[in-house]
Amino acid sequence: MYKQKTIAVIVPAYKEEELIEETLSSIPEYVDKIYAVDDGSPDRTFQIIQEFAEKDPRIVPLHHKENGGVGVAIVSGYKKSLEDEIDISVVMAGDNQMDPAYLPDLLAPIIEGRADFTKGNRLKKGYWKGMSKWRLFGNFLLTYLTKIASGYWHIADPVNGYVAISSLTLRKLLTFNLSNGFTFENDMMAKANVLNVKMVNVLIPARYGSEKSKIRYGRFIIYTSVFLLRSLSWRLWMKYFKRYM
């Protein structure tokens, strides 16, 4: 428990046998539950999760027989968090990119009642150290496009998956069909705007180690741009035209 709130961390993992143990071992002691979700990995990822769960009773191993995408893995963890009546759920990817030292910064706005949903933001000079120029360009481009599509003009770095969300807001968001793949975060933002969710950015420096990105950025940017155009149309219809009619 952290400041009278129960906290869960969802750890989506796919082919992370080299980094999953390091990720799980870094999660702070005040976290009540850790939902480690293996999304159909063909390597030893799930075996390592199970072995680590024997040492740490907070860890709840979840396994998908087939790879469904990062969004599917995160939703599996979210659903378990709601079943266990956790107050705030956080996502920390299994590749150890998300520094747990900044977890309190994500939690504070929700605990203090200033936000329902917090998102990490690496897009400030000095915070994107280690990010390639191509990746940085893609993130800035997608930030602008997501601002238009989601309506959250004050939110940057939308593809950053280091997020925290209150149980009340999470329960509402899960009534929607959410994107399965790497557009999951963008989709969550568009849906959150329809629900008038209070969202804030939290500055968190980028952290890169030995992990290798599974995203092909050229294809990802094109696919996400088309997805965001559809999201804009859907959001405007749901929030304005449908309600008016």
C-alpha positions as a Markdown table, in Angstrom:
| # | Residue | x | y | z |
|---|---|---|---|---|
| 1 | Met | 0.0 | 0.0 | 0.0 |
| 2 | Tyr | 1.2 | 3.5 | -0.9 |
| 3 | Lys | -0.3 | 6.5 | 1.0 |
| 4 | Gln | -3.5 | 4.5 | 1.8 |
| 5 | Lys | -4.0 | 3.3 | -1.8 |
| 6 | Thr | -3.5 | -0.2 | -3.0 |
| 7 | Ile | -1.2 | -0.3 | -6.1 |
| 8 | Ala | -0.9 | -2.9 | -8.8 |
| 9 | Val | 1.8 | -3.1 | -11.6 |
| 10 | Ile | 0.9 | -4.8 | -14.9 |
| 11 | Val | 3.9 | -6.2 | -16.7 |
| 12 | Pro | 3.2 | -7.1 | -20.3 |
| 13 | Ala | 5.9 | -9.3 | -21.7 |
| 14 | Tyr | 6.6 | -10.9 | -25.1 |
| 15 | Lys | 10.0 | -12.6 | -25.7 |
| 16 | Glu | 11.6 | -11.0 | -22.7 |
| 17 | Glu | 13.5 | -13.9 | -21.2 |
| 18 | Glu | 16.6 | -11.7 | -20.9 |
| 19 | Leu | 15.0 | -8.8 | -19.1 |
| 20 | Ile | 11.8 | -10.0 | -17.3 |
| 21 | Glu | 13.5 | -11.0 | -14.1 |
| 22 | Glu | 15.4 | -7.7 | -13.9 |
| 23 | Thr | 12.1 | -5.9 | -14.4 |
| 24 | Leu | 10.2 | -7.8 | -11.8 |
| 25 | Ser | 12.9 | -7.6 | -9.2 |
| 26 | Ser | 13.0 | -3.7 | -9.5 |
| 27 | Ile | 9.4 | -3.2 | -8.6 |
| 28 | Pro | 9.1 | -1.4 | -5.2 |
| 29 | Glu | 8.0 | -3.2 | -2.1 |
| 30 | Tyr | 5.0 | -0.9 | -1.6 |
| 31 | Val | 3.3 | -2.3 | -4.7 |
| 32 | Asp | 0.6 | -4.8 | -3.6 |
| 33 | Lys | 0.2 | -6.9 | -6.7 |
| 34 | Ile | 2.2 | -7.6 | -9.8 |
| 35 | Tyr | 0.4 | -9.0 | -12.8 |
| 36 | Ala | 3.1 | -10.4 | -15.1 |
| 37 | Val | 1.4 | -11.2 | -18.4 |
| 38 | Asp | 3.3 | -13.5 | -20.9 |
| 39 | Asp | 1.7 | -12.8 | -24.2 |
| 40 | Gly | 2.4 | -16.2 | -25.9 |
| 41 | Ser | 6.2 | -15.9 | -25.9 |
| 42 | Pro | 8.0 | -18.8 | -27.7 |
| 43 | Asp | 11.0 | -18.5 | -25.3 |
| 44 | Arg | 11.4 | -19.0 | -21.5 |
| 45 | Thr | 9.6 | -15.8 | -20.5 |
| 46 | Phe | 6.6 | -17.4 | -18.8 |
| 47 | Gln | 8.9 | -20.0 | -17.1 |
| 48 | Ile | 11.0 | -17.3 | -15.6 |
| 49 | Ile | 7.9 | -15.4 | -14.4 |
| 50 | Gln | 6.6 | -18.6 | -12.7 |
| 51 | Glu | 10.0 | -19.2 | -11.0 |
| 52 | Phe | 10.2 | -15.6 | -9.8 |
| 53 | Ala | 6.6 | -15.8 | -8.5 |
| 54 | Glu | 7.7 | -18.6 | -6.1 |
| 55 | Lys | 10.1 | -16.1 | -4.5 |
| 56 | Asp | 7.7 | -13.1 | -4.5 |
| 57 | Pro | 4.0 | -13.8 | -3.5 |
| 58 | Arg | 2.9 | -10.5 | -5.0 |
| 59 | Ile | 3.5 | -11.8 | -8.5 |
| 60 | Val | 0.4 | -13.2 | -10.3 |
| 61 | Pro | 1.6 | -15.1 | -13.5 |
| 62 | Leu | -0.8 | -14.8 | -16.4 |
| 63 | His | -0.3 | -16.7 | -19.6 |
| 64 | His | -1.7 | -16.3 | -23.1 |
| 65 | Lys | -1.4 | -19.4 | -25.3 |
| 66 | Glu | -1.2 | -17.2 | -28.4 |
| 67 | Asn | 0.3 | -13.7 | -29.0 |
| 68 | Gly | -2.5 | -11.2 | -29.0 |
| 69 | Gly | -0.6 | -8.0 | -28.9 |
| 70 | Val | 0.5 | -5.6 | -26.1 |
| 71 | Gly | -3.0 | -4.2 | -25.7 |
| 72 | Val | -4.5 | -7.6 | -25.0 |
| 73 | Ala | -1.8 | -8.3 | -22.5 |
| 74 | Ile | -2.3 | -5.1 | -20.6 |
| 75 | Val | -6.1 | -5.5 | -20.6 |
| 76 | Ser | -5.6 | -9.0 | -19.0 |
| 77 | Gly | -3.7 | -7.4 | -16.2 |
| 78 | Tyr | -6.2 | -4.5 | -15.9 |
| 79 | Lys | -9.1 | -7.0 | -15.5 |
| 80 | Lys | -7.3 | -8.9 | -12.7 |
| 81 | Ser | -6.5 | -5.6 | -11.0 |
| 82 | Leu | -10.2 | -4.7 | -11.0 |
| 83 | Glu | -11.1 | -8.2 | -9.7 |
| 84 | Asp | -8.8 | -7.7 | -6.8 |
| 85 | Glu | -10.2 | -4.2 | -6.1 |
| 86 | Ile | -6.9 | -2.4 | -6.6 |
| 87 | Asp | -7.1 | 1.4 | -6.3 |
| 88 | Ile | -4.5 | 2.4 | -8.9 |
| 89 | Ser | -3.0 | 0.3 | -11.7 |
| 90 | Val | 0.3 | 1.0 | -13.3 |
| 91 | Val | 1.9 | -0.4 | -16.5 |
| 92 | Met | 5.6 | -1.2 | -16.6 |
| 93 | Ala | 6.8 | -3.1 | -19.7 |
| 94 | Gly | 8.8 | -6.3 | -19.3 |
| 95 | Asp | 11.8 | -4.8 | -21.1 |
| 96 | Asn | 13.0 | -2.8 | -18.0 |
| 97 | Gln | 12.6 | 0.5 | -19.8 |
| 98 | Met | 10.4 | 2.1 | -17.2 |
| 99 | Asp | 12.3 | 3.3 | -14.1 |
| 100 | Pro | 10.5 | 2.4 | -10.9 |
| 101 | Ala | 12.1 | 5.4 | -9.2 |
| 102 | Tyr | 9.6 | 7.6 | -10.9 |
| 103 | Leu | 6.5 | 5.5 | -9.9 |
| 104 | Pro | 5.6 | 7.9 | -7.1 |
| 105 | Asp | 5.5 | 10.8 | -9.6 |
| 106 | Leu | 2.9 | 8.9 | -11.6 |
| 107 | Leu | 0.9 | 8.1 | -8.5 |
| 108 | Ala | 0.9 | 11.5 | -6.8 |
| 109 | Pro | -1.6 | 13.3 | -9.1 |
| 110 | Ile | -4.2 | 10.5 | -8.8 |
| 111 | Ile | -3.8 | 10.2 | -5.0 |
| 112 | Glu | -4.1 | 14.0 | -4.6 |
| 113 | Gly | -7.2 | 14.1 | -6.8 |
| 114 | Arg | -5.6 | 16.2 | -9.6 |
| 115 | Ala | -6.0 | 13.5 | -12.2 |
| 116 | Asp | -7.6 | 10.1 | -13.1 |
| 117 | Phe | -4.9 | 9.0 | -15.6 |
| 118 | Thr | -1.2 | 9.9 | -15.7 |
| 119 | Lys | 1.2 | 9.3 | -18.5 |
| 120 | Gly | 5.0 | 9.5 | -18.6 |
| 121 | Asn | 6.5 | 12.1 | -20.9 |
| 122 | Arg | 10.1 | 11.8 | -22.3 |
| 123 | Leu | 9.7 | 14.6 | -24.9 |
| 124 | Lys | 11.6 | 17.4 | -23.1 |
| 125 | Lys | 15.1 | 18.4 | -23.8 |
| 126 | Gly | 17.4 | 16.4 | -21.6 |
| 127 | Tyr | 14.8 | 13.7 | -21.0 |
| 128 | Trp | 15.0 | 11.9 | -24.4 |
| 129 | Lys | 18.7 | 11.0 | -23.9 |
| 130 | Gly | 19.4 | 7.6 | -25.6 |
| 131 | Met | 16.4 | 7.9 | -28.0 |
| 132 | Ser | 17.5 | 7.7 | -31.7 |
| 133 | Lys | 16.8 | 10.7 | -34.0 |
| 134 | Trp | 14.4 | 8.6 | -36.0 |
| 135 | Arg | 12.5 | 7.4 | -32.9 |
| 136 | Leu | 12.4 | 11.0 | -31.6 |
| 137 | Phe | 11.1 | 12.3 | -34.8 |
| 138 | Gly | 8.4 | 9.7 | -34.9 |
| 139 | Asn | 7.4 | 10.4 | -31.3 |
| 140 | Phe | 7.1 | 14.2 | -32.0 |
| 141 | Leu | 5.0 | 13.5 | -35.1 |
| 142 | Leu | 2.7 | 11.1 | -33.3 |
| 143 | Thr | 2.4 | 13.5 | -30.4 |
| 144 | Tyr | 1.0 | 16.1 | -32.7 |
| 145 | Leu | -1.4 | 13.7 | -34.5 |
| 146 | Thr | -2.6 | 12.2 | -31.2 |
| 147 | Lys | -3.3 | 15.7 | -29.8 |
| 148 | Ile | -5.7 | 16.2 | -32.7 |
| 149 | Ala | -7.2 | 12.7 | -32.6 |
| 150 | Ser | -7.6 | 12.5 | -28.8 |
| 151 | Gly | -8.4 | 16.1 | -27.9 |
| 152 | Tyr | -5.8 | 16.1 | -25.2 |
| 153 | Trp | -3.7 | 19.1 | -26.4 |
| 154 | His | -1.6 | 19.3 | -23.2 |
| 155 | Ile | -0.4 | 15.6 | -23.4 |
| 156 | Ala | 2.9 | 14.7 | -25.1 |
| 157 | Asp | 4.6 | 11.4 | -25.8 |
| 158 | Pro | 1.4 | 9.4 | -26.3 |
| 159 | Val | 3.2 | 6.2 | -27.2 |
| 160 | Asn | 4.9 | 6.1 | -23.8 |
| 161 | Gly | 3.3 | 3.1 | -22.0 |
| 162 | Tyr | 4.4 | 4.1 | -18.5 |
| 163 | Val | 1.0 | 5.1 | -17.2 |
| 164 | Ala | -1.1 | 5.0 | -14.0 |
| 165 | Ile | -4.9 | 4.9 | -13.8 |
| 166 | Ser | -7.5 | 4.9 | -11.1 |
| 167 | Ser | -9.8 | 1.9 | -10.7 |
| 168 | Leu | -13.0 | 4.0 | -11.3 |
| 169 | Thr | -11.6 | 5.4 | -14.6 |
| 170 | Leu | -10.2 | 2.0 | -15.6 |
| 171 | Arg | -13.6 | 0.3 | -15.1 |
| 172 | Lys | -15.2 | 2.8 | -17.5 |
| 173 | Leu | -12.5 | 2.5 | -20.1 |
| 174 | Leu | -12.8 | -1.2 | -20.3 |
| 175 | Thr | -16.4 | -0.9 | -21.4 |
| 176 | Phe | -14.9 | 0.0 | -24.8 |
| 177 | Asn | -13.2 | -2.3 | -27.3 |
| 178 | Leu | -9.6 | -1.2 | -27.1 |
| 179 | Ser | -6.9 | -1.6 | -29.7 |
| 180 | Asn | -4.8 | -4.8 | -29.4 |
| 181 | Gly | -1.4 | -3.7 | -30.7 |
| 182 | Phe | 1.0 | -0.7 | -30.4 |
| 183 | Thr | -1.8 | 1.8 | -30.9 |
| 184 | Phe | -3.3 | 0.8 | -27.6 |
| 185 | Glu | -2.1 | 3.9 | -25.8 |
| 186 | Asn | -3.4 | 6.3 | -28.5 |
| 187 | Asp | -6.7 | 4.5 | -28.4 |
| 188 | Met | -7.0 | 4.8 | -24.6 |
| 189 | Met | -6.5 | 8.5 | -24.9 |
| 190 | Ala | -9.3 | 9.0 | -27.5 |
| 191 | Lys | -11.7 | 6.9 | -25.4 |
| 192 | Ala | -10.7 | 8.7 | -22.2 |
| 193 | Asn | -11.5 | 12.0 | -23.8 |
| 194 | Val | -15.0 | 10.9 | -24.6 |
| 195 | Leu | -15.4 | 10.0 | -20.9 |
| 196 | Asn | -13.9 | 13.4 | -19.9 |
| 197 | Val | -11.1 | 11.8 | -18.0 |
| 198 | Lys | -8.6 | 14.1 | -16.3 |
| 199 | Met | -5.2 | 13.3 | -17.7 |
| 200 | Val | -1.8 | 14.8 | -16.9 |
| 201 | Asn | 1.7 | 14.3 | -18.2 |
| 202 | Val | 4.6 | 13.4 | -15.8 |
| 203 | Leu | 8.1 | 14.1 | -16.9 |
| 204 | Ile | 10.1 | 10.9 | -16.8 |
| 205 | Pro | 13.5 | 10.5 | -18.5 |
| 206 | Ala | 13.9 | 7.8 | -21.2 |
| 207 | Arg | 15.8 | 4.7 | -20.1 |
| 208 | Tyr | 17.3 | 2.3 | -22.6 |
| 209 | Gly | 19.5 | -0.7 | -22.0 |
| 210 | Ser | 20.1 | -3.9 | -23.9 |
| 211 | Glu | 16.5 | -4.3 | -25.0 |
| 212 | Lys | 15.7 | -4.2 | -28.7 |
| 213 | Ser | 12.5 | -2.4 | -29.9 |
| 214 | Lys | 9.9 | -4.7 | -31.6 |
| 215 | Ile | 8.4 | -1.7 | -33.4 |
| 216 | Arg | 9.2 | -1.1 | -37.1 |
| 217 | Tyr | 8.9 | 2.7 | -36.9 |
| 218 | Gly | 8.2 | 3.4 | -40.6 |
| 219 | Arg | 5.3 | 1.0 | -40.8 |
| 220 | Phe | 4.2 | 2.0 | -37.3 |
| 221 | Ile | 4.0 | 5.7 | -38.1 |
| 222 | Ile | 2.0 | 5.1 | -41.3 |
| 223 | Tyr | -0.4 | 2.6 | -39.6 |
| 224 | Thr | -0.8 | 4.8 | -36.5 |
| 225 | Ser | -1.5 | 7.9 | -38.6 |
| 226 | Val | -4.4 | 6.1 | -40.3 |
| 227 | Phe | -5.6 | 4.8 | -37.0 |
| 228 | Leu | -5.6 | 8.3 | -35.5 |
| 229 | Leu | -7.7 | 9.7 | -38.3 |
| 230 | Arg | -10.3 | 7.0 | -37.6 |
| 231 | Ser | -10.0 | 7.8 | -33.9 |
| 232 | Leu | -10.7 | 11.5 | -34.5 |
| 233 | Ser | -13.8 | 10.7 | -36.5 |
| 234 | Trp | -15.0 | 8.3 | -33.8 |
| 235 | Arg | -14.3 | 10.7 | -31.0 |
| 236 | Leu | -16.1 | 13.6 | -32.6 |
| 237 | Trp | -19.1 | 11.4 | -33.4 |
| 238 | Met | -19.4 | 10.0 | -29.9 |
| 239 | Lys | -18.7 | 13.2 | -28.0 |
| 240 | Tyr | -20.6 | 15.7 | -30.0 |
| 241 | Phe | -22.9 | 14.5 | -32.8 |
| 242 | Lys | -24.2 | 11.3 | -31.1 |
| 243 | Arg | -24.9 | 13.1 | -27.8 |
| 244 | Tyr | -26.6 | 16.0 | -29.6 |
| 245 | Met | -28.8 | 13.7 | -31.7 |
